[in-house]
Amino acid sequence: MAQGTFKVNFDGSLLILHPDDVPGTALHSDARRLNGCCGLAGQDGPNLVCSGCGLEVATKESDCWTDNLVALAAPAVREDSQPK
């Protein structure tokens, strides 16, 4: 994904973004979710959590054989209209 852009998957359950466009997330504490050879494969369940509350919110793919993207779980996303 190009930075600053997003797409919605075919059934509306995922919002696909560039990895640099998801501030407020952190890597999952379960190391089994962080597999990959030179990045995150994204094949073992959500691997990003909300850095504030710890809720699983997304799966990041950044391995050499995957696309470079973050798939946010749409139900875990809310619009924040307050500028930071």
C-alpha positions as CSV (number, residue, x, y, z in Angstrom):
1,M,0.0,0.0,0.0
2,A,1.2,3.5,-0.7
3,Q,1.6,5.7,2.3
4,G,-1.5,7.9,3.0
5,T,-3.9,5.5,1.1
6,F,-6.2,2.7,2.2
7,K,-8.5,0.1,0.8
8,V,-11.4,-1.9,2.2
9,N,-11.3,-5.6,1.6
10,F,-14.0,-7.4,-0.3
11,D,-16.4,-8.0,2.6
12,G,-15.6,-4.8,4.6
13,S,-14.1,-6.5,7.5
14,L,-10.5,-5.2,7.0
15,L,-9.0,-1.8,6.3
16,I,-5.7,-2.1,4.4
17,L,-3.1,0.6,5.1
18,H,0.6,1.3,4.7
19,P,2.5,0.2,7.9
20,D,3.6,3.8,8.6
21,D,-0.1,4.9,8.7
22,V,-1.1,3.1,12.0
23,P,0.2,5.2,14.9
24,G,-0.8,4.0,18.3
25,T,-0.1,0.3,17.7
26,A,2.5,-2.0,19.1
27,L,3.7,-5.5,18.4
28,H,1.8,-8.3,20.1
29,S,3.3,-9.7,23.3
30,D,2.8,-13.3,22.1
31,A,6.0,-14.1,20.1
32,R,4.2,-16.8,18.2
33,R,2.3,-14.1,16.4
34,L,5.6,-12.5,15.2
35,N,6.9,-15.1,12.8
36,G,8.7,-14.3,9.6
37,C,12.2,-14.5,8.2
38,C,13.0,-10.8,7.7
39,G,9.8,-9.2,8.8
40,L,6.3,-10.2,9.9
41,A,4.6,-12.9,7.8
42,G,1.2,-12.1,9.2
43,Q,0.1,-15.7,9.0
44,D,-0.4,-16.4,12.8
45,G,-3.2,-14.1,13.8
46,P,-3.3,-10.5,14.7
47,N,0.2,-9.3,15.5
48,L,-0.5,-5.6,16.3
49,V,-2.3,-4.3,19.4
50,C,-3.5,-0.9,20.5
51,S,-0.6,0.6,22.5
52,G,-3.1,2.1,24.9
53,C,-5.4,-0.7,25.8
54,G,-3.7,-3.9,24.4
55,L,-6.7,-4.9,22.2
56,E,-5.7,-6.9,19.1
57,V,-6.4,-4.5,16.2
58,A,-4.4,-5.5,13.1
59,T,-2.2,-7.9,11.2
60,K,1.0,-6.5,9.8
61,E,2.7,-8.1,6.8
62,S,6.2,-7.0,6.1
63,D,8.2,-10.1,5.3
64,C,10.2,-10.5,2.1
65,W,7.6,-12.7,0.4
66,T,4.5,-10.7,1.5
67,D,3.0,-7.3,0.6
68,N,4.0,-4.4,2.9
69,L,0.7,-3.6,4.6
70,V,-1.3,-3.5,7.7
71,A,-4.8,-5.0,7.8
72,L,-6.8,-3.3,10.5
73,A,-9.8,-5.2,11.9
74,A,-12.7,-2.8,11.0
75,P,-14.6,-3.5,14.2
76,A,-11.5,-2.4,16.2
77,V,-11.3,1.0,14.5
78,R,-13.0,4.2,15.4
79,E,-12.7,7.6,13.8
80,D,-10.9,10.2,15.9
81,S,-11.8,13.7,14.7
82,Q,-9.6,15.4,17.3
83,P,-6.3,16.7,15.7
84,K,-3.2,15.5,17.5
